[in-house]
């Protein structure tokens, strides 16, 4: 496989930034579907795909979500064109017979709620990262956030599916470069890496 | 921001595959450093960067790691040029004074081991996904795996840093396309997504 060109490396990682403010330019439902059509290909363990996504873009939806967030995040949710809730289904194993037909993968998780919760957390988070990367590839800016009341989001958005719990949320839009602050530091390889 | 071209979308998501077998072609330490130099820019909450990575490429390292894995994964570890352990530091907050100098973010986590564990798990997993994407951007194949004994890996690789725990592992190399099986299914938008 060939290395991608510098433009791709810059757009996804080297020059990419998280956004708190967006340009006054709409994001259509087709854009959100396009994000899913890319991110869905990212790998999860035994093809679990435990993420359950709610793309919030109506005024009522934004108010309901903002009410669950810290003050500064509530303002960001109200102002952003879209905020997506990355939920995780702790009963994802019920879908494995068709998502992973090679083996009885459902049986690996039956009766083991702790393993399901850890696996749902790990794999829905991987999917959340794929969402961030996919949105950037399509030219969208992303603002991931953890500052919200998970139980309140579950109550507001997942009462019909009680096995689903909020993992994290992210605003989406056309990022406003004028709103960016200087970048936070990143360490060189040797600080957090070891060769063995 | 512009949409990236189809070659990038294909290489990272649409045509990308997880690999179990690699070509007989070396992966140098410079390649591993290049993966870090890209993935380090991916966002984590309050710039936590809790991942601690061990890149295993010596015969002794591979044997030590293979001894902690399920039989089929042990064979993959022995055969792959490199296997990386994505560890997570549950005391990542000690680094926040320089990683996130805007606020006393360390204080948010002092004395709250449960919050630290959840946050280390979420954010090190995001970094693991960035690793997968970054490696693919550089032309490498990746084989992420969860089938191993976390406690045994901690004992074999993280005794000097007892706050670090294995999250998941991934083989790396130049993927052998001839070894691939047909792709597992991915659902259309409406199955796991909702507009609100």
Contacts between the chains, C-beta under 8 A, distances in Angstrom:
chain1	res1	chain2	res2	distance
A	1	B	11	6.7
A	1	B	136	7.5
A	1	B	139	4.1
A	1	B	140	7.3
A	1	B	141	7.0
A	1	B	174	7.4
A	1	B	175	6.9
A	2	B	11	7.9
A	2	B	139	5.5
A	3	B	137	7.0
A	3	B	138	5.3
A	3	B	139	4.7
A	4	B	7	7.3
A	4	B	8	5.4
A	4	B	11	5.9
A	4	B	12	7.8
A	4	B	137	4.7
A	4	B	138	7.8
A	5	B	8	8.0
A	7	B	4	7.3
A	8	B	4	5.4
A	8	B	5	8.0
A	8	B	8	4.4
A	8	B	137	6.4
A	9	B	38	6.3
A	9	B	137	6.1
A	11	B	1	6.7
A	11	B	2	7.8
A	11	B	4	5.9
A	12	B	4	7.8
A	12	B	12	7.8
A	12	B	133	6.9
A	12	B	137	7.0
A	13	B	38	4.7
A	13	B	39	7.0
A	13	B	41	4.2
A	13	B	42	6.3
A	13	B	130	7.4
A	13	B	134	6.7
A	13	B	137	7.9
A	14	B	38	7.0
A	14	B	41	5.8
A	16	B	41	6.6
A	18	B	43	4.8
A	29	B	195	6.2
A	32	B	193	7.8
A	32	B	195	7.3
A	33	B	189	4.9
A	33	B	193	8.0
A	36	B	189	4.9
A	36	B	193	5.7
A	37	B	189	7.3
A	38	B	9	6.2
A	38	B	13	4.7
A	38	B	14	7.0
A	39	B	13	7.0
A	40	B	186	4.4
A	40	B	187	7.2
A	41	B	13	4.2
A	41	B	14	5.8
A	41	B	16	6.6
A	41	B	186	6.3
A	42	B	13	6.3
A	42	B	129	7.1
A	42	B	132	7.5
A	43	B	18	4.8
A	43	B	132	6.9
A	43	B	142	7.9
A	43	B	144	5.7
A	45	B	144	7.3
A	45	B	145	7.9
A	45	B	146	4.8
A	45	B	168	7.9
A	47	B	184	4.3
A	47	B	185	7.6
A	49	B	186	7.4
A	49	B	187	7.2
A	49	B	192	6.6
A	51	B	192	6.6
A	52	B	192	5.4
A	52	B	193	7.8
A	52	B	194	7.8
A	53	B	192	6.5
A	53	B	193	4.7
A	53	B	194	7.2
A	54	B	193	7.7
A	54	B	194	5.0
A	54	B	195	7.9
A	54	B	196	5.2
A	55	B	193	6.7
A	55	B	194	7.2
A	55	B	195	5.3
A	55	B	196	6.8
A	56	B	196	4.8
A	57	B	195	7.0
A	57	B	196	7.5
A	58	B	196	6.5
A	61	B	196	4.1
A	98	B	185	6.7
A	99	B	184	6.6
A	99	B	185	6.3
A	99	B	187	7.9
A	100	B	184	6.4
A	119	B	146	7.4
A	121	B	121	6.2
A	121	B	122	7.1
A	121	B	125	7.7
A	122	B	121	7.1
A	122	B	125	5.3
A	122	B	146	7.2
A	122	B	167	7.1
A	122	B	168	6.7
A	125	B	121	7.7
A	125	B	122	5.3
A	125	B	125	4.0
A	125	B	126	6.0
A	125	B	129	7.4
A	126	B	125	6.0
A	126	B	126	7.9
A	126	B	128	6.8
A	126	B	129	4.6
A	126	B	132	7.9
A	128	B	126	6.9
A	128	B	129	7.9
A	129	B	42	7.0
A	129	B	125	7.4
A	129	B	126	4.6
A	129	B	128	7.9
A	129	B	129	3.2
A	129	B	130	6.1
A	129	B	133	7.6
A	130	B	13	7.4
A	130	B	129	6.1
A	130	B	133	7.6
A	132	B	42	7.5
A	132	B	43	6.9
A	132	B	126	7.9
A	133	B	12	6.9
A	133	B	42	8.0
A	133	B	129	7.6
A	133	B	130	7.7
A	133	B	133	5.3
A	134	B	13	6.7
A	136	B	1	7.5
A	137	B	3	7.0
A	137	B	4	4.7
A	137	B	8	6.4
A	137	B	9	6.1
A	137	B	12	7.1
A	137	B	13	8.0
A	138	B	3	5.3
A	138	B	4	7.8
A	139	B	1	4.2
A	139	B	2	5.5
A	139	B	3	4.7
A	140	B	1	7.3
A	141	B	1	7.0
A	142	B	43	7.9
A	144	B	43	5.7
A	144	B	45	7.3
A	145	B	45	7.9
A	146	B	45	4.8
A	146	B	119	7.3
A	146	B	122	7.2
A	157	B	196	7.0
A	167	B	122	7.1
A	168	B	45	7.9
A	168	B	122	6.7
A	174	B	1	7.4
A	175	B	1	6.9
A	184	B	47	4.3
A	184	B	99	6.6
A	184	B	100	6.4
A	185	B	47	7.6
A	185	B	98	6.7
A	185	B	99	6.3
A	186	B	40	4.4
A	186	B	41	6.3
A	186	B	49	7.4
A	187	B	40	7.1
A	187	B	49	7.2
A	187	B	99	7.9
A	189	B	33	4.9
A	189	B	36	4.9
A	189	B	37	7.3
A	192	B	49	6.6
A	192	B	51	6.6
A	192	B	52	5.4
A	192	B	53	6.5
A	193	B	32	7.8
A	193	B	33	8.0
A	193	B	36	5.7
A	193	B	52	7.8
A	193	B	53	4.7
A	193	B	54	7.8
A	193	B	55	6.7
A	194	B	52	7.8
A	194	B	53	7.2
A	194	B	54	5.0
A	194	B	55	7.2
A	195	B	29	6.2
A	195	B	32	7.3
A	195	B	54	7.9
A	195	B	55	5.3
A	195	B	57	7.0
A	196	B	54	5.2
A	196	B	55	6.8
A	196	B	56	4.9
A	196	B	57	7.5
A	196	B	58	6.5
A	196	B	61	4.1
A	196	B	157	7.0
